[in-house]
């Protein structure tokens, strides 16, 4: 249950950051690079939180 709560919290924070960066007036090629980097980070974050790939060290949220 704690894993699901952590995943939801991190995805909400990640979505807010993605939305704020998406609102920046970036040129098209830079915007695509940033979008690809965000997608790679999202995949790494999900794999790390589920324990499949311990690459990133994300802090655990304790309730």
C-alpha positions in Angstrom: 0.0 0.0 0.0 2.9 2.3 0.8 4.4 1.7 -2.6 1.1 2.8 -4.3 0.9 6.0 -2.3 4.6 6.8 -3.1 4.0 6.2 -6.8 0.9 8.4 -6.8 2.7 11.2 -5.0 5.7 11.1 -7.2 3.6 11.0 -10.4 1.6 14.0 -9.3 4.8 16.0 -8.5 6.3 14.8 -11.8 3.2 15.8 -13.7 3.2 19.3 -12.1 6.8 19.8 -13.0 6.2 18.5 -16.6 3.2 21.0 -16.9 5.3 23.9 -15.7 8.2 23.1 -18.0 5.7 22.7 -20.9 4.5 26.2 -20.3 8.0 27.6 -20.9 8.4 29.3 -24.3 11.1 26.9 -25.6 12.0 26.5 -29.3 10.6 23.4 -31.0 13.9 21.3 -31.0 14.6 22.1 -27.4 11.1 21.3 -26.4 11.3 17.9 -28.0 14.5 17.1 -26.3 13.1 18.1 -22.9 10.0 16.0 -23.6 12.1 12.9 -24.4 14.2 13.5 -21.2 11.0 13.7 -19.1 9.7 10.5 -20.6 13.0 8.7 -19.9 12.9 10.0 -16.3 9.3 8.9 -15.9 10.2 5.4 -17.0 13.2 5.2 -14.7 11.1 6.6 -11.8 8.4 4.0 -12.2 10.9 1.2 -12.5 12.7 2.4 -9.4 9.6 2.8 -7.3 8.4 -0.7 -8.2 11.9 -2.1 -7.3 12.6 -3.5 -10.8 15.7 -1.3 -11.4 17.4 0.4 -8.5 19.0 3.1 -10.5 17.6 6.3 -9.0 17.6 6.9 -5.3 14.2 8.5 -4.6 13.4 9.3 -1.0 10.6 7.2 0.5 7.6 9.0 1.9 6.7 7.7 5.3 3.1 8.2 6.5 
